[in-house]
């Protein structure tokens, strides 16, 4: 037997060690790596379980929260008997039961600007399963300073976003969200709901990205944002640019693949926090619901819901038209979108307000419309969740 692995470890990891892409050398890299996981919640639960099962040698869990009954439908690392216990400790107990050959560290405190550099010291990768913008920005800045890969995802309802940020290799989180939203302006799982299995789909995908980076195999999801629709069962990928950079292929050896193909950039609408902003800190290509209501009363205006048909039928904003994002993309690919806009909406002069559950699809849809002549196409900030909050 190899001196770095016990017979039990060979049994535990054998089914992945026989993969030519991983092998013994890749398994050694996993064993010698250190993953920091922010949050032992919906995303953190599958992340932690699969990193531990794969044999990542050291795992640090950062979470200052306690287990609640309402967590259990998606945070499957915990059990009913552990309700009111520390999430970090509960998760650590599960990992140690799953794999006694790894080192699990717990940090039962909130990530702050004061402690982040110490907590990330020695990390090979950081997986961000936090549920608030403040923590995400703190993590992003610290990872950029240290040159650590930052794997991020967010879930809400039936939808999710995911990407790998890595200073020096591609975009960082601030390229996707240049300005931190004001507290309370963006819905959360507790206010807008979430289907539990979505956390499993996305959390395991985050773990897969981490394993590729740690074992130095495959191509990490750099320079793209993966958008997952649970109701469609489909991933879609939209390019994301680093600040002041030309469009480029995601981190890959296949540098010529897709050369010359123009794709919509997801939320990289302005380069930095200092970019021109509308009143209320909204980007120039966004309107609030109140602003759209005022504008539509003075001119020809269309409110367009880009959620899938089933989502639209479940809850419809009065006066809205359903144009599913997938259908919009198909028309763009077929070269029929410009004619569609002219035939159905009267061309360039109309005002368009796009919305979805929270913003990713509608932001991209507004940009696509602008690229096809509809210059006054805007994303409606906060989407359906914000509209619902205003009705409560």
C-alpha angles and dihedrals in degrees: 000000000000110000093233094059133055121220089255091054090052088054092046097049100026097104091059097035090063089064107104091219092058110023126148095313093053091048090052089054090053091049092051095047132096122215121192114204119196109209131013091218135101096322096028093056098066091033091057096043095051095043089051093045091050092054104251099175102221126024124183117198118202115193132130096188135098128232115265130189090242089060097060101080090068107012094073096169088078131065136215090251090060096057110138091019122118111280092217093053093042091052092046091053090053093049094048090050090050097046121012092181097072133075116242121193126189130207111190097192139084120268110252138172087254098055105026099090092051093046093049094046110125094009118147093196138358121218112199115208095155121137101216136067096230092062092044093055092046090051093046095052093046093048090049091051092050097037091239122153109251115206111196137179139165130197134195131164106330096331136085144179128207138174144155114240119195126168109230093019101059144313126342130215093270089061087063098039108020094176126046109236118239114262113274096016096101122060122241134203090263093055103033103025135236136219110239099225090058089070089055094050094049099036092054089048089054090051090051091054090051093050091051091052096044095046092039095234133129127000119300119224094261121152094018137080114220113216117197125196109198093194091054096037089224139125120213125187127213122187119246123198129213114237114291094357130127119242112281138173118266117269101295144126088236094083095161095051111117093359112174095014112133116218130178115260109232112222102336091113098138130025103232150353088274092061117118111282136193123238110289092034093280117146117251092257095054133079129192118235089254092052093050091049091053094047097046091058091062103044146012106299139170128202109207125194109202096187119116118277095256091053091048094050092049092058125002128190106226112255095019128129120218116231107160113222092233090056091049091052091049092054090049091051091048093049095240101108099092091053090046092054091050094046098044105030107025100254131263105351100064125100115238127197115190126194140168132167096302112341118281099099096037093049090053091044092053090051092050091051091050089051088056099052104277096118095175098060115133138182113232107231116242094010122212093341091060091046089053092048090056090053095055 
